[in-house]
Amino acid sequence: MRTNNSLIGSVASMLLLSAFSPSDARALEQVYAAFEKDGKPTMIYRPKSTPRFNRKYDLTVGILPVQDRRVMNFYWYKDDLFEEPIPLGFGDILYNELRSSQLFKKVKRINSPLPSNSDNTALQAYKEKHGVDMVISADLVAFNMLREKAGKMTTGVQTGAVVAAPTRVMIDIAIFAQLIHLESGTLIWADLVERRGQAFALMGVLAPEEVGSLTRQTLSFVFGDLKMLLSAGGKIMVKR
């Protein structure tokens, strides 16, 4: 994460924590204790084989490193609750999803950023150096877990036992992606893709693997939307 974003996230987390009630603090400790006890889940999943897309771009596309533009960590001040560093995990999923989609002739990973001087000469040199016709850049805008009470505590009519209200756990994910044709310097497609996944924790805390499962499901929806938008938007281009 960039320094400015990290600083903003830290300040925001401190402000949130300063407003914590004792019950909030206990819930936070329970979440972290579960991850320490049971281990970290993975973000990575196998892309679905359907739907299959027709090849829209008969060209080679390069996947640039995912840029972390979030202002908040995954959950309060924690950002390392997964096996993979979050931007790297997103990059792996983006590569796997696009490679399996068959939308492009070939998909490659590129570690070098686009030249800051993005005139035609610089872009052509970048194209020749990396052997790609197009690039996809992706900014991670949101990747956060939120929790809130869903309803109120109830009391059993016969037993008198107090039943706590379930907790709604939400995973918010948003990425802004762009597809750029290097030879012409044309922005072929750009869009914001966002999804919210949710589940209910009867005991107030989802187990780490439940958080992982919900996260992977939400990620699959995000990248499913991304592939649909790439297939429907932009323009058909063929290699000359």
LOZAMI-251889 format. One record per residue: residue number from 1; y, x, z of N, C-alpha, C in turn. Coordinates in Angstrom, 1 decimal. Example, Ala and Ser with C-alpha at 12.3 -4.5 7.8 and 13.67 -1.06 7.14 Angstrom:
LOZAMI-251889
NODE   num      npy      npx      npz     capy     capx     capz      cpy      cpx      cpz
NODE     1     -5.7     13.2      7.8     -4.5     12.3      7.8     -3.3     13.2      7.8
NODE     2     -2.2     12.8      7.1     -1.1     13.7      7.1      0.0     12.9      7.9
//
This chain:
LOZAMI-251889
NODE   num      npy      npx      npz     capy     capx     capz      cpy      cpx      cpz
NODE     1     -1.2      0.8      0.0      0.0      0.0      0.0      1.2      0.9      0.0
NODE     2      2.3      0.5     -0.7      3.5      1.3     -0.8      4.2      1.3      0.6
NODE     3      5.0      2.3      0.9      5.6      2.5      2.2      6.5      1.3      2.5
NODE     4      7.3      0.8      1.6      8.2     -0.3      1.9      7.4     -1.6      2.2
NODE     5      6.3     -1.8      1.5      5.5     -3.0      1.8      4.8     -2.9      3.1
NODE     6      4.4     -1.7      3.4      3.7     -1.4      4.7      4.7     -1.6      5.9
NODE     7      5.9     -1.1      5.7      6.9     -1.3      6.8      7.2     -2.8      7.0
NODE     8      7.4     -3.5      5.9      7.7     -4.9      5.9      6.6     -5.7      6.6
NODE     9      5.3     -5.3      6.2      4.2     -5.9      6.9      4.1     -5.7      8.3
NODE    10      4.4     -4.4      8.7      4.3     -4.1     10.2      5.4     -4.8     11.0
NODE    11      6.6     -4.9     10.4      7.6     -5.6     11.1      7.3     -7.1     11.2
NODE    12      6.8     -7.7     10.1      6.4     -9.1     10.2      5.3     -9.4     11.2
NODE    13      4.3     -8.5     11.2      3.2     -8.6     12.2      3.7     -8.5     13.6
NODE    14      4.6     -7.6     13.9      5.2     -7.5     15.2      5.9     -8.8     15.6
NODE    15      6.7     -9.4     14.7      7.4    -10.6     15.0      6.4    -11.7     15.3
NODE    16      5.3    -11.8     14.5      4.3    -12.8     14.7      3.6    -12.6     16.1
NODE    17      3.3    -11.4     16.4      2.6    -11.1     17.6      3.5    -11.4     18.8
NODE    18      4.8    -11.2     18.7      5.7    -11.5     19.8      5.8    -13.0     20.1
NODE    19      5.4    -13.8     19.2      5.4    -15.3     19.4      4.0    -15.8     19.8
NODE    20      3.1    -14.9     20.1      1.7    -15.2     20.4      1.7    -15.9     21.8
NODE    21      0.9    -17.0     21.9      0.5    -17.5     23.2     -0.7    -16.8     23.7
NODE    22     -1.1    -16.9     25.0     -2.3    -16.3     25.5     -3.6    -16.7     24.7
NODE    23     -3.6    -18.0     24.4     -4.8    -18.5     23.6     -4.9    -17.9     22.2
NODE    24     -3.7    -17.7     21.6     -3.7    -17.0     20.3     -4.2    -15.6     20.4
NODE    25     -3.7    -14.9     21.5     -4.2    -13.5     21.6     -5.7    -13.4     21.9
NODE    26     -6.3    -14.4     22.6     -7.7    -14.4     22.8     -8.4    -14.6     21.5
NODE    27     -7.9    -15.6     20.7     -8.6    -15.9     19.4     -8.5    -14.6     18.5
NODE    28     -7.4    -13.9     18.5     -7.3    -12.7     17.7     -8.3    -11.7     18.2
NODE    29     -8.4    -11.5     19.5     -9.4    -10.5     20.0    -10.8    -10.9     19.6
NODE    30    -11.1    -12.2     19.6    -12.4    -12.7     19.3    -12.8    -12.4     17.8
NODE    31    -11.8    -12.6     16.9    -12.0    -12.3     15.5    -12.3    -10.8     15.3
NODE    32    -11.5     -9.9     15.9    -11.7     -8.5     15.8    -13.0     -8.0     16.4
NODE    33    -13.3     -8.6     17.6    -14.5     -8.2     18.3    -15.8     -8.5     17.4
NODE    34    -15.7     -9.7     16.7    -16.9    -10.0     15.9    -17.1     -9.0     14.8
NODE    35    -16.0     -8.5     14.2    -16.1     -7.6     13.1    -16.6     -6.2     13.6
NODE    36    -16.1     -5.9     14.8    -16.6     -4.6     15.4    -18.1     -4.7     15.8
NODE    37    -18.6     -5.9     16.2    -20.0     -6.0     16.6    -20.9     -6.1     15.4
NODE    38    -20.5     -7.0     14.4    -21.4     -7.3     13.3    -21.2     -6.5     12.0
NODE    39    -20.1     -5.7     12.0    -19.8     -4.9     10.8    -19.0     -5.6      9.8
NODE    40    -18.5     -4.8      8.8    -17.6     -5.3      7.8    -18.4     -5.9      6.6
NODE    41    -17.9     -7.0      6.1    -18.6     -7.6      4.9    -18.0     -6.9      3.6
NODE    42    -18.6     -7.1      2.5    -18.1     -6.5      1.2    -17.3     -7.6      0.5
NODE    43    -16.4     -7.1     -0.3    -15.6     -8.0     -1.2    -16.4     -8.2     -2.5
NODE    44    -17.2     -7.2     -2.9    -17.8     -7.1     -4.2    -18.9     -8.2     -4.4
NODE    45    -19.0     -8.8     -5.6    -20.0     -9.7     -5.9    -20.4     -9.6     -7.4
NODE    46    -21.5    -10.1     -7.8    -21.9    -10.1     -9.2    -21.2    -11.2    -10.0
NODE    47    -20.5    -10.9    -11.0    -19.8    -12.0    -11.8    -20.8    -13.0    -12.3
NODE    48    -20.4    -14.2    -12.4    -21.3    -15.3    -13.0    -21.5    -15.1    -14.5
NODE    49    -22.6    -15.4    -14.9    -22.9    -15.2    -16.4    -22.4    -16.4    -17.2
NODE    50    -21.9    -17.4    -16.6    -21.3    -18.5    -17.3    -20.0    -18.9    -16.7
NODE    51    -19.0    -19.4    -17.5    -19.1    -19.6    -18.9    -19.0    -18.3    -19.7
NODE    52    -19.6    -18.3    -20.9    -19.5    -17.1    -21.8    -18.3    -17.4    -22.7
NODE    53    -17.5    -16.4    -23.0    -16.3    -16.5    -23.8    -16.6    -15.9    -25.2
NODE    54    -15.9    -16.5    -26.2    -15.9    -15.8    -27.5    -15.0    -14.6    -27.4
NODE    55    -15.3    -13.5    -28.1    -14.5    -12.4    -28.1    -13.1    -12.7    -28.7
NODE    56    -12.1    -12.6    -27.9    -10.7    -12.9    -28.4    -10.0    -11.7    -28.9
NODE    57    -10.2    -10.6    -28.2     -9.5     -9.4    -28.5    -10.5     -8.3    -29.0
NODE    58    -10.6     -8.1    -30.3    -11.6     -7.1    -30.8    -11.0     -5.7    -30.7
NODE    59    -10.7     -5.4    -29.5    -10.0     -4.1    -29.1    -10.5     -3.6    -27.8
NODE    60    -10.2     -2.4    -27.5    -10.5     -1.7    -26.2     -9.4     -1.9    -25.3
NODE    61     -9.7     -2.4    -24.1     -8.6     -2.6    -23.1     -8.9     -1.7    -21.9
NODE    62     -7.8     -1.1    -21.4     -7.9     -0.3    -20.2     -7.4     -1.0    -19.0
NODE    63     -8.1     -0.9    -17.8     -7.7     -1.5    -16.6     -7.0     -0.5    -15.7
NODE    64     -5.7     -0.8    -15.5     -4.9      0.1    -14.7     -5.2     -0.1    -13.2
NODE    65     -4.9      0.8    -12.3     -5.2      0.6    -10.9     -4.4     -0.6    -10.4
NODE    66     -5.0     -1.4     -9.5     -4.3     -2.6     -9.0     -3.2     -2.1     -8.0
NODE    67     -2.1     -2.7     -8.1     -0.9     -2.3     -7.3     -0.8     -3.3     -6.1
NODE    68     -0.8     -2.9     -4.9     -0.7     -3.7     -3.7      0.8     -4.1     -3.5
NODE    69      1.1     -5.3     -3.7      2.5     -5.8     -3.6      2.6     -6.8     -2.4
NODE    70      1.6     -6.9     -1.6      1.6     -7.8     -0.4      2.7     -7.4      0.6
NODE    71      3.2     -8.4      1.4      4.1     -8.1      2.5      3.3     -8.3      3.8
NODE    72      2.1     -8.8      3.8      1.3     -9.1      5.0     -0.1     -8.5      4.8
NODE    73     -0.6     -8.0      5.9     -2.0     -7.5      5.9     -3.0     -8.7      5.8
NODE    74     -4.2     -8.4      5.7     -5.2     -9.4      5.6     -5.2    -10.4      6.7
NODE    75     -5.3     -9.9      8.0     -5.2    -10.8      9.1     -4.4    -10.1     10.2
NODE    76     -3.2    -10.6     10.5     -2.3    -10.1     11.4     -2.0     -8.6     11.1
NODE    77     -2.3     -7.7     12.0     -2.0     -6.3     11.7     -3.2     -5.5     11.2
NODE    78     -4.3     -6.2     10.9     -5.5     -5.5     10.4     -5.6     -5.7      8.9
NODE    79     -6.0     -4.6      8.2     -6.2     -4.7      6.8     -7.5     -4.0      6.3
NODE    80     -8.3     -3.6      7.3     -9.5     -2.9      7.0    -10.8     -3.6      7.5
NODE    81    -10.8     -4.9      7.2    -11.9     -5.7      7.7    -13.0     -5.8      6.6
NODE    82    -12.9     -5.1      5.5    -13.9     -5.1      4.5    -14.4     -3.7      4.3
NODE    83    -15.6     -3.6      3.7    -16.2     -2.3      3.4    -15.3     -1.5      2.5
NODE    84    -14.6     -2.1      1.5    -13.8     -1.4      0.5    -12.3     -1.5      0.9
NODE    85    -11.6     -0.5      0.6    -10.1     -0.6      0.7     -9.7     -1.7     -0.3
NODE    86     -8.8     -2.6      0.1     -8.6     -3.8     -0.6     -8.1     -3.6     -2.1
NODE    87     -7.1     -2.8     -2.4     -6.7     -2.6     -3.8     -7.9     -2.1     -4.6
NODE    88     -8.7     -1.1     -4.1     -9.8     -0.6     -4.9    -10.8     -1.6     -5.1
NODE    89    -11.1     -2.5     -4.1    -12.1     -3.5     -4.3    -11.6     -4.5     -5.4
NODE    90    -10.4     -4.8     -5.4     -9.9     -5.7     -6.4    -10.0     -5.1     -7.8
NODE    91     -9.7     -3.8     -7.9     -9.9     -3.1     -9.2    -11.3     -3.1     -9.6
NODE    92    -12.3     -2.9     -8.7    -13.7     -3.0     -9.1    -14.1     -4.4     -9.6
NODE    93    -13.6     -5.4     -8.9    -14.0     -6.8     -9.3    -13.3     -7.1    -10.7
NODE    94    -12.1     -6.7    -10.9    -11.4     -6.9    -12.2    -12.1     -6.3    -13.3
NODE    95    -12.6     -5.0    -13.1    -13.3     -4.3    -14.2    -14.7     -5.0    -14.4
NODE    96    -15.4     -5.4    -13.4    -16.7     -6.0    -13.6    -16.6     -7.4    -14.2
NODE    97    -15.6     -8.2    -13.8    -15.4     -9.5    -14.4    -15.0     -9.4    -15.9
NODE    98    -14.1     -8.5    -16.2    -13.7     -8.5    -17.6    -14.7     -7.9    -18.5
NODE    99    -15.5     -6.9    -18.0    -16.6     -6.3    -18.8    -17.7     -7.4    -19.1
NODE   100    -17.9     -8.2    -18.1    -19.0     -9.2    -18.3    -18.5    -10.4    -19.1
NODE   101    -17.2    -10.6    -19.3    -16.6    -11.8    -19.9    -16.8    -11.7    -21.5
NODE   102    -16.9    -10.5    -22.0    -17.0    -10.3    -23.5    -15.7    -10.7    -24.2
NODE   103    -14.6    -10.9    -23.5    -13.3    -11.2    -24.1    -12.8    -10.0    -25.0
NODE   104    -13.2     -8.8    -24.6    -12.7     -7.6    -25.3    -13.9     -6.9    -25.9
NODE   105    -13.6     -6.1    -26.9    -14.6     -5.2    -27.5    -15.2     -4.2    -26.5
NODE   106    -14.3     -3.6    -25.7    -14.7     -2.6    -24.7    -13.7     -2.7    -23.6
NODE   107    -14.2     -2.4    -22.4    -13.4     -2.4    -21.2    -13.5     -1.0    -20.5
NODE   108    -12.4     -0.3    -20.3    -12.4      1.0    -19.6    -11.5      0.9    -18.4
NODE   109    -11.8      1.8    -17.5    -10.9      2.0    -16.3    -10.0      3.2    -16.6
NODE   110     -8.8      3.1    -16.2     -7.8      4.2    -16.4     -7.1      4.5    -15.1
NODE   111     -7.0      5.7    -14.7     -6.4      6.1    -13.4     -4.9      6.4    -13.6
NODE   112     -4.5      6.7    -14.8     -3.1      7.1    -15.0     -2.2      5.9    -15.2
NODE   113     -1.1      5.8    -14.6     -0.1      4.7    -14.8      0.5      4.8    -16.2
NODE   114      1.1      3.7    -16.6      1.8      3.7    -17.9      3.0      4.6    -17.8
NODE   115      3.4      5.3    -18.9      4.6      6.1    -18.8      5.9      5.4    -18.4
NODE   116      6.7      6.0    -17.5      7.9      5.3    -17.1      8.8      5.1    -18.3
NODE   117      8.8      6.0    -19.2      9.6      5.8    -20.5      8.7      5.1    -21.5
NODE   118      8.8      3.8    -21.4      7.8      3.0    -22.2      8.3      2.7    -23.6
NODE   119      8.8      3.7    -24.3      9.2      3.4    -25.7      7.9      3.6    -26.6
NODE   120      8.1      3.2    -27.9      6.9      3.2    -28.7      6.2      4.6    -28.8
NODE   121      7.0      5.6    -28.8      6.4      7.0    -28.9      5.5      7.3    -27.7
NODE   122      6.0      7.0    -26.5      5.3      7.2    -25.3      4.1      6.4    -25.2
NODE   123      4.2      5.1    -25.6      3.0      4.2    -25.5      1.9      4.6    -26.5
NODE   124      2.4      5.1    -27.7      1.4      5.5    -28.7      0.7      6.8    -28.2
NODE   125      1.4      7.7    -27.6      0.8      8.9    -27.0     -0.2      8.5    -25.9
NODE   126      0.1      7.5    -25.1     -0.7      7.1    -24.0     -2.0      6.4    -24.6
NODE   127     -1.8      5.6    -25.7     -2.9      5.0    -26.4     -3.9      6.0    -26.9
NODE   128     -3.4      7.1    -27.5     -4.3      8.1    -28.1     -5.0      8.9    -27.0
NODE   129     -4.3      9.2    -26.0     -4.8     10.0    -24.9     -6.0      9.3    -24.2
NODE   130     -5.9      8.0    -24.0     -6.9      7.3    -23.2     -7.9      6.5    -24.1
NODE   131     -7.6      6.4    -25.4     -8.5      5.7    -26.3     -8.6      4.3    -26.0
NODE   132     -7.5      3.6    -25.8     -7.4      2.2    -25.5     -6.3      1.6    -26.4
NODE   133     -6.5      0.3    -26.8     -5.5     -0.4    -27.6     -4.6     -1.2    -26.7
NODE   134     -5.1     -1.7    -25.6     -4.4     -2.6    -24.7     -4.6     -2.1    -23.3
NODE   135     -3.7     -2.6    -22.4     -3.9     -2.3    -21.0     -3.7     -3.6    -20.2
NODE   136     -4.4     -3.8    -19.1     -4.1     -4.9    -18.1     -3.6     -4.2    -16.9
NODE   137     -2.4     -4.7    -16.4     -1.9     -4.3    -15.1     -2.0     -5.5    -14.2
NODE   138     -2.4     -5.3    -12.9     -2.5     -6.4    -12.0     -1.8     -6.0    -10.7
NODE   139     -1.0     -6.9    -10.2     -0.3     -6.8     -8.9     -1.0     -7.7     -7.9
NODE   140     -1.4     -7.2     -6.8     -2.0     -8.1     -5.7     -0.8     -8.6     -4.9
NODE   141     -0.6     -9.9     -5.0      0.6    -10.5     -4.4      0.2    -11.1     -3.0
NODE   142     -1.0    -11.6     -2.8     -1.4    -12.2     -1.6     -2.9    -12.0     -1.4
NODE   143     -3.3    -11.6     -0.2     -4.7    -11.5      0.2     -4.8    -11.6      1.7
NODE   144     -4.8    -12.8      2.2     -4.6    -13.0      3.6     -5.5    -14.1      4.2
NODE   145     -5.9    -13.9      5.4     -6.7    -14.9      6.1     -5.8    -15.6      7.2
NODE   146     -5.8    -16.9      7.1     -5.0    -17.8      8.0     -6.0    -18.7      8.8
NODE   147     -5.6    -19.0     10.1     -6.4    -19.9     10.9     -5.5    -20.9     11.5
NODE   148     -6.0    -22.1     11.6     -5.2    -23.2     12.3     -6.2    -24.2     12.8
NODE   149     -5.8    -24.9     13.9     -6.6    -26.0     14.5     -6.6    -27.2     13.5
NODE   150     -7.7    -27.7     13.4     -7.9    -28.9     12.5     -8.1    -30.1     13.4
NODE   151     -7.1    -30.7     13.9     -7.3    -31.9     14.8     -7.1    -31.5     16.2
NODE   152     -7.5    -32.4     17.1     -7.3    -32.2     18.5     -8.7    -32.2     19.3
NODE   153     -8.6    -31.7     20.5     -9.8    -31.7     21.3    -10.2    -33.2     21.6
NODE   154    -11.5    -33.4     21.7    -12.0    -34.8     22.0    -12.9    -34.7     23.2
NODE   155    -13.1    -35.9     23.9    -13.9    -36.0     25.0    -15.1    -37.0     24.8
NODE   156    -16.3    -36.5     25.0    -17.4    -37.4     24.8    -17.4    -38.7     25.6
NODE   157    -17.7    -39.8     25.0    -17.6    -41.1     25.8    -18.6    -41.2     26.9
NODE   158    -19.8    -40.7     26.6    -20.9    -40.9     27.6    -21.0    -39.6     28.5
NODE   159    -20.9    -38.5     27.9    -21.0    -37.2     28.7    -19.8    -36.7     29.4
NODE   160    -18.6    -37.1     28.8    -17.3    -36.6     29.3    -17.1    -35.2     29.0
NODE   161    -17.9    -34.6     28.1    -17.8    -33.2     27.8    -16.6    -33.1     26.8
NODE   162    -15.8    -32.0     27.0    -14.7    -31.7     26.1    -15.2    -31.0     24.9
NODE   163    -14.9    -31.5     23.7    -15.3    -30.8     22.4    -14.0    -30.3     21.8
NODE   164    -14.0    -29.0     21.6    -12.9    -28.3     21.0    -12.7    -28.7     19.5
NODE   165    -11.5    -28.8     19.0    -11.3    -29.1     17.6    -11.7    -27.9     16.8
NODE   166    -12.3    -28.2     15.6    -12.6    -27.1     14.7    -11.4    -26.3     14.2
NODE   167    -11.7    -25.1     13.8    -10.6    -24.3     13.3    -10.8    -24.1     11.8
NODE   168     -9.7    -24.4     11.1     -9.7    -24.2      9.6     -9.3    -22.8      9.3
NODE   169    -10.2    -22.1      8.6    -10.0    -20.7      8.2     -9.7    -20.8      6.7
NODE   170     -8.6    -20.2      6.3     -8.2    -20.2      4.9     -8.0    -18.8      4.4
NODE   171     -8.4    -18.5      3.1     -8.3    -17.3      2.4     -7.3    -17.5      1.3
NODE   172     -6.1    -16.9      1.3     -5.1    -17.1      0.3     -5.2    -15.8     -0.6
NODE   173     -5.3    -16.0     -1.9     -5.4    -14.9     -2.9     -4.5    -15.2     -4.0
NODE   174     -3.6    -14.2     -4.4     -2.8    -14.4     -5.6     -2.6    -13.0     -6.3
NODE   175     -2.8    -13.0     -7.6     -2.5    -11.8     -8.4     -1.6    -12.2     -9.6
NODE   176     -0.8    -11.2     -9.9      0.0    -11.4    -11.1     -0.5    -10.3    -12.1
NODE   177     -0.9    -10.8    -13.3     -1.5     -9.8    -14.3     -0.8     -9.9    -15.6
NODE   178     -0.8     -8.8    -16.3     -0.2     -8.7    -17.6     -1.1     -8.0    -18.6
NODE   179     -1.1     -8.4    -19.8     -1.9     -7.8    -20.9     -0.9     -7.2    -21.9
NODE   180     -0.9     -5.9    -22.2      0.1     -5.3    -23.0     -0.6     -4.6    -24.2
NODE   181     -0.1     -4.8    -25.4     -0.6     -4.2    -26.6      0.2     -2.9    -26.8
NODE   182     -0.4     -1.7    -26.8      0.3     -0.5    -26.7      1.0     -0.1    -28.0
NODE   183      0.3     -0.3    -29.2      0.9      0.1    -30.4      2.2     -0.6    -30.7
NODE   184      2.2     -1.9    -30.4      3.5     -2.6    -30.7      4.4     -2.7    -29.5
NODE   185      3.9     -2.4    -28.3      4.6     -2.5    -27.1      4.9     -4.0    -26.7
NODE   186      4.0     -4.8    -27.2      4.1     -6.3    -27.0      3.4     -6.8    -25.7
NODE   187      4.1     -7.6    -24.9      3.5     -8.3    -23.8      2.7     -9.5    -24.3
NODE   188      1.4     -9.4    -24.4      0.6    -10.4    -25.0      0.4    -11.6    -24.1
NODE   189      0.3    -11.4    -22.8      0.0    -12.5    -21.9      0.4    -12.0    -20.5
NODE   190      0.9    -12.9    -19.7      1.2    -12.6    -18.3      1.2    -14.0    -17.5
NODE   191      0.7    -13.9    -16.3      0.6    -15.1    -15.5      0.3    -14.8    -14.0
NODE   192      0.7    -15.7    -13.1      0.3    -15.6    -11.7     -0.9    -16.5    -11.5
NODE   193     -2.0    -15.9    -10.9     -3.2    -16.7    -10.6     -3.4    -16.7     -9.1
NODE   194     -3.5    -17.9     -8.5     -3.7    -18.0     -7.1     -4.6    -19.1     -6.7
NODE   195     -5.3    -18.9     -5.6     -6.3    -19.8     -5.1     -6.3    -19.8     -3.5
NODE   196     -6.7    -20.9     -2.9     -6.9    -20.9     -1.5     -8.3    -21.4     -1.2
NODE   197     -9.1    -20.7     -0.5    -10.4    -21.1     -0.1    -10.4    -21.4      1.4
NODE   198    -11.2    -22.4      1.8    -11.2    -22.8      3.2    -12.6    -23.1      3.7
NODE   199    -12.7    -22.9      5.0    -14.0    -23.3      5.7    -13.6    -23.7      7.1
NODE   200    -14.5    -24.3      7.9    -14.3    -24.7      9.2    -15.2    -24.0     10.2
NODE   201    -14.6    -23.5     11.2    -15.3    -22.8     12.3    -15.3    -23.7     13.5
NODE   202    -16.5    -24.2     13.9    -16.6    -25.1     15.0    -16.3    -24.4     16.3
NODE   203    -16.7    -23.1     16.4    -16.5    -22.3     17.6    -15.2    -21.5     17.6
NODE   204    -14.4    -21.8     16.6    -13.1    -21.1     16.5    -13.0    -19.9     15.7
NODE   205    -14.2    -19.2     15.5    -14.2    -18.0     14.8    -15.4    -17.9     13.8
NODE   206    -15.1    -17.6     12.5    -16.1    -17.4     11.5    -16.7    -16.1     11.8
NODE   207    -18.1    -16.0     11.6    -18.7    -14.6     11.6    -18.2    -13.8     10.5
NODE   208    -18.2    -12.5     10.6    -17.8    -11.6      9.5    -18.4    -11.9      8.2
NODE   209    -19.7    -12.2      8.1    -20.3    -12.5      6.8    -19.9    -13.8      6.3
NODE   210    -19.5    -14.7      7.2    -19.0    -16.0      6.7    -17.6    -15.8      6.1
NODE   211    -16.8    -14.9      6.7    -15.5    -14.6      6.1    -15.7    -13.9      4.8
NODE   212    -16.7    -13.0      4.7    -17.0    -12.3      3.5    -17.4    -13.3      2.4
NODE   213    -18.3    -14.2      2.7    -18.8    -15.2      1.8    -17.6    -16.1      1.2
NODE   214    -16.7    -16.5      2.2    -15.6    -17.3      1.7    -14.6    -16.5      0.9
NODE   215    -14.5    -15.3      1.2    -13.6    -14.4      0.4    -14.1    -14.2     -1.0
NODE   216    -15.4    -13.9     -1.1    -16.0    -13.6     -2.4    -16.0    -14.9     -3.2
NODE   217    -16.2    -16.1     -2.6    -16.1    -17.3     -3.4    -14.7    -17.5     -3.9
NODE   218    -13.7    -17.3     -3.1    -12.3    -17.5     -3.5    -12.0    -16.5     -4.6
NODE   219    -12.4    -15.3     -4.4    -12.2    -14.3     -5.5    -12.8    -14.7     -6.8
NODE   220    -14.0    -15.2     -6.8    -14.7    -15.6     -8.0    -13.9    -16.7     -8.7
NODE   221    -13.3    -17.6     -7.9    -12.4    -18.7     -8.5    -11.2    -18.1     -9.1
NODE   222    -10.6    -17.1     -8.4     -9.3    -16.5     -9.0     -9.6    -15.8    -10.3
NODE   223    -10.7    -15.0    -10.3    -11.0    -14.3    -11.6    -11.6    -15.2    -12.6
NODE   224    -12.2    -16.3    -12.2    -12.6    -17.3    -13.2    -11.4    -17.9    -13.9
NODE   225    -10.4    -18.2    -13.1     -9.1    -18.7    -13.7     -8.5    -17.7    -14.6
NODE   226     -8.5    -16.4    -14.1     -7.9    -15.3    -14.9     -8.5    -15.2    -16.3
NODE   227     -9.9    -15.3    -16.3    -10.6    -15.2    -17.6    -10.3    -16.4    -18.5
NODE   228    -10.2    -17.6    -17.9     -9.8    -18.8    -18.7     -8.4    -18.7    -19.3
NODE   229     -7.5    -18.2    -18.5     -6.1    -18.0    -19.0     -6.1    -17.0    -20.1
NODE   230     -6.8    -15.9    -19.9     -6.8    -14.8    -21.0     -7.4    -15.4    -22.3
NODE   231     -8.4    -16.2    -22.1     -9.1    -16.8    -23.3     -8.2    -17.8    -24.0
NODE   232     -7.4    -18.6    -23.2     -6.6    -19.7    -23.8     -5.2    -19.2    -24.2
NODE   233     -4.7    -18.2    -23.5     -3.3    -17.8    -23.8     -3.3    -16.6    -24.7
NODE   234     -2.1    -16.0    -24.8     -1.9    -14.8    -25.7     -2.1    -15.1    -27.1
NODE   235     -2.5    -14.1    -27.8     -2.8    -14.3    -29.3     -4.0    -13.5    -29.7
NODE   236     -4.7    -14.0    -30.7     -5.9    -13.3    -31.2     -5.4    -12.0    -31.9
NODE   237     -6.0    -10.9    -31.6     -5.7     -9.6    -32.2     -6.9     -8.9    -32.5
NODE   238     -6.9     -8.2    -33.7     -8.1     -7.5    -34.2     -7.7     -6.1    -34.4
NODE   239     -8.6     -5.1    -34.3     -8.3     -3.7    -34.5     -8.2     -3.5    -36.0
NODE   240     -7.1     -2.8    -36.4     -6.9     -2.6    -37.9     -7.6     -1.3    -38.3
//
